[in-house]
Amino acid sequence: MKGQTKNTGVLVLLMLAGVVLGGFLADLLKNVPGLGILSYGKDFGMTSPLVLDFDVLSLQFGCNIRFTLAGILGIAVAIWIYRKM
């Protein structure tokens, strides 16, 4: 795609795939000596969900994101793949 505009949606999908695969690998490798550091991460989000109770209808909203080193590496690989396309 040299000289053409690249699709931003493809980049977003590649980055999502990279973070999901990185998180999966981090979970698999957390007990492996030497590779357990890839599962080191930080959680961001709400610890308790926001609850809206309308007596007839109850809604709960919550969001939690966990960044791990493997997930960040997955995003970096996804960006590299995108640039090579």
C-alpha positions, -999 to 999 in steps of 0.1 A, spaced: 0 0 0 29 24 -7 16 58 -15 -20 51 -5 -38 60 27 -40 32 51 -72 22 68 -73 33 105 -99 5 112 -73 -21 102 -48 -6 127 -74 -6 155 -83 -43 148 -46 -52 147 -40 -34 180 -69 -51 196 -57 -85 184 -22 -77 197 -34 -67 232 -57 -98 234 -30 -122 223 -5 -105 245 -28 -108 275 -34 -145 267 3 -151 265 9 -133 297 -17 -155 314 -1 -186 300 35 -176 309 29 -162 344 42 -194 361 72 -199 338 105 -189 354 121 -160 335 90 -152 315 67 -145 344 76 -108 341 55 -105 310 24 -109 331 33 -79 353 6 -52 348 -16 -26 362 -54 -24 364 -73 7 356 -110 13 360 -138 12 385 -135 -11 414 -173 -12 420 -198 -8 392 -221 22 389 -256 11 396 -288 29 385 -319 15 401 -352 26 387 -373 2 408 -385 -15 377 -352 -16 359 -317 -18 373 -286 -10 352 -250 -16 361 -220 0 344 -184 -9 349 -151 -9 330 -118 -24 339 -86 -25 318 -55 -45 326 -23 -35 309 5 -61 309 40 -60 295 30 -88 270 0 -68 260 21 -37 253 45 -59 233 15 -72 214 5 -37 205 40 -29 194 41 -60 171 7 -50 157 19 -15 148 50 -30 132 28 -54 111 6 -24 101 36 -4 90 49 -33 69 16 -37 51 
